Amino acid sequence: MIKKDFNNWNQKKILLNNNRDSFFYHEREVWWCSLGVNVGFEQDGKGEDFSRPILVIKGFSRNVLLCIPLTTKPKEGKYYLDISLKDEIKRKVILSQIRLIDSKRLKEKICTIDKKQFRIIKQKIIHLIE
């Protein structure tokens, strides 16, 4: 069993929550995001900011968005889909880890993916929940 650093994450989460700044985001953008330390098999962030790249799927307000985390680990199956950020690094979106977050978790914009790739990912999400 992997030991998770909930105490350190809780301190970071308090700082995030008290931060009055939030970034303005758009659908199709990939951002570094402080996902934190989560329960069980929920996707965690890494490093001192507990962050990982996410793809913005849908914005509901300035502060709330639906996103999917990305991974560079080689994964196969219906819950993983290739995503290209045009940097030659192989990545996948983890469709089963779709989640709602506050924009205060966003750290830095990485890029915007093309419309065709985004349309394919959205279609896979829709098929996943049917």
C-alpha positions in Angstrom: 0.0 0.0 0.0 1.3 3.4 -0.9 1.6 5.9 2.0 -0.1 9.2 1.1 0.9 12.5 2.6 -2.5 13.9 3.6 -1.1 16.2 6.3 1.1 18.1 3.9 -1.6 18.3 1.3 -4.1 19.6 3.8 -1.7 22.5 4.5 -1.4 23.2 0.8 -5.2 22.9 0.4 -5.8 25.6 3.1 -3.5 28.0 1.1 -5.3 27.2 -2.1 -8.7 27.8 -0.5 -7.7 31.1 1.0 -6.2 32.3 -2.3 -8.4 35.0 -3.8 -6.9 34.6 -7.2 -8.2 32.3 -9.8 -7.2 31.8 -13.4 -9.5 32.4 -16.4 -9.6 29.2 -18.4 -11.2 27.9 -21.6 -12.4 24.5 -22.8 -9.7 22.5 -24.6 -6.9 24.0 -22.5 -4.4 21.8 -20.6 -3.2 23.2 -17.3 -1.0 22.2 -14.4 -3.5 21.7 -11.6 -3.1 21.0 -7.8 -5.2 17.9 -7.6 -3.9 17.0 -4.2 -3.8 13.7 -2.4 -7.0 11.8 -2.8 -8.6 8.7 -1.4 -7.9 5.2 -2.6 -7.5 4.9 -6.4 -8.5 8.5 -7.2 -5.8 10.2 -9.2 -3.3 12.1 -7.1 -1.2 15.1 -8.0 2.6 14.8 -7.6 5.5 16.9 -6.3 5.4 19.6 -3.7 2.3 21.2 -5.2 0.6 17.9 -5.6 -0.1 18.8 -9.2 -0.6 17.1 -12.6 -1.8 18.2 -16.0 -5.5 18.3 -16.6 -7.7 18.9 -19.7 -10.5 21.4 -19.3 -13.7 19.7 -20.6 -16.4 22.2 -19.6 -16.6 25.4 -17.7 -19.7 26.0 -15.6 -18.7 29.4 -14.1 -15.6 31.4 -13.7 -14.8 29.3 -10.7 -16.0 25.8 -11.5 -14.9 23.5 -14.3 -15.0 19.8 -15.3 -11.6 18.3 -16.1 -9.8 15.1 -16.8 -6.3 14.3 -15.5 -3.5 13.3 -17.8 -0.8 10.6 -17.3 2.5 9.8 -19.0 2.3 6.2 -17.7 1.6 3.6 -20.4 -2.0 2.6 -19.9 -4.4 0.6 -22.0 -8.2 0.0 -22.0 -11.4 1.8 -22.5 -10.7 4.4 -19.8 -7.5 5.7 -21.4 -7.2 7.8 -24.6 -4.1 9.2 -26.3 -3.7 13.0 -26.2 -1.1 15.0 -28.0 0.3 18.2 -26.7 2.7 18.4 -29.7 5.8 17.9 -27.6 6.6 14.2 -28.5 5.7 13.0 -25.0 3.2 10.2 -25.0 0.2 11.0 -22.7 -3.2 9.7 -22.0 -6.3 11.2 -20.6 -7.8 9.1 -17.8 -11.5 9.1 -18.7 -12.6 7.4 -15.5 -11.1 10.2 -13.4 -13.2 13.0 -14.7 -14.0 15.5 -11.9 -15.3 18.9 -11.0 -12.7 21.3 -9.5 -12.5 25.0 -8.5 -10.3 27.2 -10.7 -8.2 28.1 -7.6 -6.5 24.7 -8.2 -5.2 25.8 -11.6 -1.5 26.6 -11.6 -0.2 27.3 -15.1 -1.6 26.9 -18.6 0.4 24.4 -20.8 -1.4 24.6 -24.1 -4.7 24.3 -26.0 -5.4 21.1 -27.9 -7.0 21.1 -31.4 -10.7 20.9 -31.9 -10.7 17.5 -33.6 -8.8 15.8 -30.7 -11.1 17.5 -28.2 -14.2 16.4 -30.0 -13.0 12.7 -29.9 -12.3 13.0 -26.2 -15.8 14.5 -25.5 -17.4 11.7 -27.6 -15.5 9.1 -25.5 -16.8 10.7 -22.3 -20.4 10.6 -23.5 -20.0 6.9 -24.5 -18.4 6.1 -21.1 -21.5 7.3 -19.2 -24.2 5.8 -21.5 
